[in-house]
Each structure stands twice: as structure tokens, then as C-alpha cells.
């Protein structure tokens, strides 16, 4: 029986904004883990001395260190998952937190994407990703049919019934954004990220990341991880290996995976990002709820019992921790 799911975010949140939501104790732990990561990779603490691509990769890596800190905070408070799920590269930090790979493997995965950025820089392809708010995956599929080819644009993820991520050639993404605005989108914008994760085009550019993900030493995860591709729980080392390796270039369905978790009994979703990023683009039914770090620190979170009922807990320690932010 699955009652509680941990949700891990991918690339996107700015590290400095994440740190603003941590208590002093958690910030101190983050700095320790950050120093260990830099030492493991052999990079200087002053990232301005790194190449532009390395600096960008480090910016992608730091949120995963923050996720580790938040994950351990929840575990120490007795808030444990029955299953987990990662949005995009969030599957890698989920794999590490669930003991399928080592934390250091995350750093190797992220930094391997420097070569991807170098390949893209030398190519004629200009790639990007975009967010469309106001249409569902199915609606956009119908709207894009005959207007964009799969070689230039794909729907990278249905995040919820009104929030969709698109990816592909930068010009196509920009045209799709403008088209959706004209068609009545609540909001639509290009991310200007310079790459197109979850587009098949990435298979020829992010070769090193795919190889690194495939070559790591995997263990069976401590808790299952829901696939956002196959929409099923992954329980073995080889299943986790496959999910990580194909993550870069494979479209996903976050919305269907959330729905599947509910069908499996999940009523309580825990957003592992420090800033509640996952909650912002995810939607659950009214019988469920997504909780954030802020909810736990403020004392507004009461965990479910195995019977699916709320428990009465003493949150005074958590409230005190929140006051020290």
C-alpha cells in the first residue's frame, strides 16, 4: 500500500532562491555537502574560474544538493516515503536519495553535460524549451498536429491538465509560444535554456550523460520510484538504470504518473524542493494534498497514518526551527 510519495524536482530553480527557504542548520549542512561535491569533482570554490559550461553545470548541480538536505530533514523527522518520483533529472536525485546510486554519482551525471553544451555550441542546432499554461497535453497535441513536425518540436511533458512543457528547435519553440498566446493560453514563454531535454534530438548531443547514467553501479532502490515514461513503479537496479539513461532524450508524462500514484493509494505528496517548485506545476485530486518544506517547518503538516487518517503531532520543534530562518 502506497500512502506517501516523495516528489523530486529537476533543473530549473535558482540555488540562491532555494537557500532562502532553509533554516540556518540546513544551510550549514548544504555548505558541507557543497564543499564535499566540489572536492570530489576537483573544482575550485570560486566557480568564476570555471568555463562558462562548467559554471552552468554547477548551477544545475547545486539544487540537487539542496534536495538531499531537505530529503534528509524529512527522514530525520520521521516523514518517510512509500514511493518516489522525479521530474526530469529529478529521477537521478531520487535514485541517490533512495540508495540506488551514490550521491557522488549525481555530480558526475550533471557535470557530464558540459560536453553536451559544447557539442550544441559547435552545431547548427539552436534548441530551447518552453512552458504553456492553459492547455492540456491532449489539447496541445491536437493544436500542434500538422503545424509542427516531430523533428522540430515535441511535447516534453504533460505536467498537469493545464501546464505543459515543450521542447525542440528554438525557432519552433518560439513560434509555438506565440501561437499558444494567440489561441488563448493563460501564459506561455520560452525558457531560453539553450537545450531541449526530453526531445529525441538530445540523444546525439548528450552522449556522455547517457553513457554515465548507463555505466553507474546501481542497487535496488530502498523504495520504488515511479517511472514518468512507463507509468509504473520501478523496483530493481536495472529498471532504475534504464530510467536514468533514457531520461535525457525521452518525453515524459508527469500528469499521468501523478494520477497513477493516486490510483495506487497515495494521498500525501511531499515536495522535496526547498521552494515548493513541484507543487506549482503539479495537480492532485481534492482527496489528496501536496505538502512542502514550508508546510513542515510551519507546523501545518500532519502525516497520515497507515489507515489514511491524519495524526495529531507536536510540531513545536518544527515551528521553532521555522522562526530561526
C-alpha positions in Angstrom: 0.0 0.0 0.0 1.4 3.4 -1.0 0.2 6.3 1.2 3.0 8.9 0.8 5.1 9.8 -2.3 8.2 12.0 -2.4 8.4 14.2 -5.4 11.8 15.4 -6.6 12.3 18.4 -8.9 14.7 18.6 -11.9 16.8 21.5 -13.3 15.3 25.0 -13.1 15.3 26.6 -9.6 18.0 29.1 -8.8 20.2 27.9 -5.9 20.1 31.2 -4.1 16.3 31.2 -4.0 16.3 27.6 -2.7 18.7 28.5 0.1 16.4 31.3 1.3 13.9 28.7 2.4 16.4 26.7 4.5 16.9 27.1 8.2 20.4 28.1 9.4 21.1 24.5 10.3 20.0 23.2 6.9 22.1 25.9 5.2 25.1 24.8 7.1 24.5 21.2 6.0 24.2 22.4 2.4 27.5 24.1 2.6 29.2 21.0 3.9 27.7 18.9 1.1 28.6 21.5 -1.4 32.3 21.5 -0.3 32.3 17.7 -0.5 30.9 17.9 -4.0 33.5 20.4 -5.2 36.3 18.4 -3.6 35.0 15.2 -5.3 34.9 16.9 -8.7 38.2 18.8 -8.1 36.7 22.2 -8.9 37.5 25.5 -7.1 35.1 27.0 -4.6 35.2 30.2 -6.8 33.2 29.0 -9.8 34.1 32.1 -11.8 37.4 30.4 -12.5 35.5 27.6 -14.4 34.4 27.6 -18.0 31.0 29.0 -18.9 29.7 25.5 -19.5 31.1 24.3 -16.1 29.5 27.2 -14.3 26.2 26.4 -15.9 26.5 22.7 -14.9 27.4 23.6 -11.3 24.2 25.8 -11.3 22.3 22.7 -12.2 24.0 20.6 -9.6 23.5 22.8 -6.5 19.7 22.3 -6.4 20.3 18.6 -6.1 22.5 19.1 -3.1 19.7 21.2 -1.6 17.2 18.4 -2.3 19.4 16.0 -0.5 19.4 18.2 2.6 15.6 18.6 2.5 15.2 14.8 2.0 17.4 14.0 5.0 15.5 16.6 7.1 12.2 14.8 6.4 13.7 11.4 7.1 15.1 12.7 10.4 11.6 14.0 11.3 10.1 10.5 10.7 8.5 11.5 7.4 9.4 8.6 5.1 8.2 7.7 1.6 6.4 4.7 0.4 7.4 5.5 -3.2 9.1 8.4 -5.0 9.1 10.1 -8.4 11.5 12.5 -10.1 10.6 15.2 -12.6 13.1 15.1 -15.4 16.6 14.9 -13.9 14.9 14.7 -10.5 14.9 10.9 -11.2 18.7 11.0 -10.6 18.5 12.7 -7.1 15.6 10.4 -6.3 17.8 7.4 -7.2 20.5 8.7 -5.0 18.3 9.5 -2.0 16.6 6.1 -2.4 20.1 4.4 -2.2 20.1 3.1 -5.8 23.2 5.2 -6.7 25.7 7.2 -4.7 25.2 10.9 -4.1 28.6 11.5 -5.8 27.1 9.9 -9.0 24.7 12.8 -9.2 27.7 15.2 -9.6 29.2 13.0 -12.3 25.9 13.0 -14.2 25.4 16.7 -14.1 29.0 17.7 -14.9 29.0 15.2 -17.9 26.5 17.6 -19.5 29.3 20.1 -20.2 30.2 18.1 -23.3 26.6 18.3 -24.4 26.7 22.1 -24.2 30.0 22.1 -26.1 28.5 19.9 -28.9 25.5 22.1 -29.2 27.7 25.2 -29.4 29.5 23.8 -32.3 26.4 22.6 -34.1 23.9 24.4 -36.3 21.0 23.4 -34.0 19.6 26.1 -31.7 17.5 24.4 -29.1 15.1 25.6 -26.3 12.3 24.6 -24.1 9.0 26.4 -23.3 6.1 26.3 -20.9 2.5 26.6 -21.9 -0.1 27.3 -19.2 -3.8 27.0 -20.0 -3.9 23.9 -22.2 -3.6 20.2 -21.5 -1.3 17.7 -23.2 -4.1 16.4 -25.4 -5.2 19.9 -26.4 -1.7 20.9 -27.4 -1.2 17.6 -29.3 -4.3 18.4 -31.4 -3.3 22.1 -31.8 0.3 21.2 -33.0 -0.7 18.4 -35.4 0.1 19.5 -38.9 1.7 22.7 -37.7 5.0 21.4 -36.2 6.9 18.3 -37.2 8.3 15.9 -34.5 11.8 16.8 -35.8 11.4 20.4 -34.7 9.1 20.3 -31.7 7.7 17.8 -29.2 5.7 17.9 -26.0 8.4 17.1 -23.5 5.9 16.6 -20.6 2.3 17.0 -19.6 2.8 18.4 -16.1 -0.9 18.8 -15.3 -4.2 19.3 -17.1 -3.2 23.0 -17.7 0.6 23.0 -17.6 2.7 21.6 -20.4 6.4 21.7 -21.3 7.5 21.8 -25.0 11.0 21.4 -26.4 12.9 21.2 -29.7 14.3 23.7 -32.2 14.4 27.2 -30.6 12.6 28.8 -33.5 9.8 26.2 -33.3 9.5 26.7 -29.6 9.2 30.5 -30.0 6.6 30.0 -32.8 4.7 27.6 -30.6 4.7 30.0 -27.7 3.4 32.8 -29.9 0.7 30.5 -31.4 -0.5 29.4 -28.0 -0.7 33.0 -26.8 -2.9 33.8 -29.8 -5.0 30.8 -29.1 -5.7 32.0 -25.6 -3.0 30.5 -23.3 -3.0 31.9 -19.8 0.7 32.2 -20.1 3.4 30.9 -22.5 7.1 31.6 -22.6 10.4 30.2 -23.9 12.9 29.2 -21.1 16.0 30.3 -23.1 17.9 27.4 -21.7 19.8 26.5 -24.8 19.0 22.9 -24.8 15.9 20.6 -25.3 15.8 18.0 -22.6 13.1 15.3 -23.3 13.4 15.8 -27.0 14.7 12.8 -29.1 17.2 15.2 -30.7 19.2 15.2 -27.4 20.2 11.6 -28.0 23.0 12.7 -30.3 24.2 15.6 -28.1 24.1 14.3 -24.6 26.0 11.1 -25.3 28.3 11.4 -22.3 25.4 11.8 -19.8 23.6 8.8 -21.3 26.8 6.7 -21.1 27.5 7.8 -17.5 23.9 7.0 -16.4 24.2 3.6 -18.1 27.6 2.7 -16.6 27.0 3.6 -12.9 26.8 0.9 -10.2 23.1 0.6 -9.3 21.4 -1.1 -6.4 17.7 -1.9 -6.0 16.1 1.3 -4.6 15.1 1.3 -0.9 11.7 2.5 -2.0 10.2 2.1 -5.5 10.5 5.0 -8.0 7.5 5.7 -10.3 8.5 5.9 -14.0 7.4 9.0 -15.8 7.9 7.2 -19.0 6.3 3.7 -18.5 4.0 4.9 -15.7 4.8 2.0 -13.4 6.8 1.5 -10.2 10.5 0.7 -10.7 11.9 -1.7 -8.1 15.1 -3.1 -9.5 18.6 -1.7 -10.2 18.3 -2.4 -13.9 14.9 -0.6 -14.1 16.4 2.5 -12.4 19.5 2.3 -14.7 17.2 2.3 -17.8 15.1 5.2 -16.5 18.1 7.4 -15.8 19.8 6.6 -19.1 16.8 7.4 -21.3 15.7 10.4 -19.2 17.7 12.9 -21.3 16.0 12.3 -24.6 12.6 10.8 -23.8 9.3 12.7 -23.4 7.6 12.1 -20.1 4.1 12.2 -18.7 4.2 13.7 -15.2 0.5 14.2 -15.1 -0.3 10.5 -15.8 2.3 9.4 -13.3 0.7 11.5 -10.6 -2.7 10.1 -11.5 -1.3 6.5 -11.3 0.1 7.2 -7.9 -3.3 8.2 -6.7 -4.8 5.1 -8.2 -2.2 3.1 -6.2 -3.4 4.7 -2.9 -1.2 7.8 -2.5 -3.0 10.6 -0.7 0.0 12.5 0.6 2.6 14.0 -1.8 5.8 15.6 -0.3 7.6 18.2 -2.5 11.3 17.7 -1.8 12.3 21.0 -3.4 13.1 23.7 -0.9 10.9 26.3 -2.7 7.8 24.2 -3.4 8.6 24.2 -7.2 7.0 20.8 -7.8 3.7 21.8 -6.2 3.4 24.8 -8.6 3.2 22.7 -11.7 1.5 19.6 -10.3 -2.1 19.0 -9.6 -3.7 16.2 -7.5 -7.3 15.4 -6.8 -9.2 17.0 -3.9 -8.8 13.9 -1.7 -5.0 14.4 -1.9 -2.6 17.1 -1.0 1.0 18.2 -1.8 3.0 19.4 1.1 6.1 21.5 1.0 9.1 22.2 3.3 7.3 25.4 4.3 4.3 23.3 5.5 6.5 21.1 7.6 8.6 23.9 9.1 5.5 26.0 9.9 3.7 23.1 11.6 0.9 22.9 9.0 1.7 19.3 8.2 0.1 16.4 9.9 1.2 13.0 8.5 -1.3 10.3 7.5 -1.4 7.1 9.5 -1.3 3.7 7.7 -5.1 3.9 7.8 -5.1 7.1 5.8 -6.1 9.3 8.7 -4.3 12.4 10.0 -2.3 12.1 13.2 -2.0 14.7 15.9 1.7 15.6 16.2 3.6 18.0 18.4 5.1 20.4 15.8 6.6 22.8 18.3 10.2 21.9 17.4 9.4 22.5 13.7 7.8 25.8 14.4 10.8 26.9 16.5 13.1 25.9 13.5 11.0 28.0 11.2 11.3 31.0 13.5 15.0 30.8 13.1 15.0 31.2 9.3 
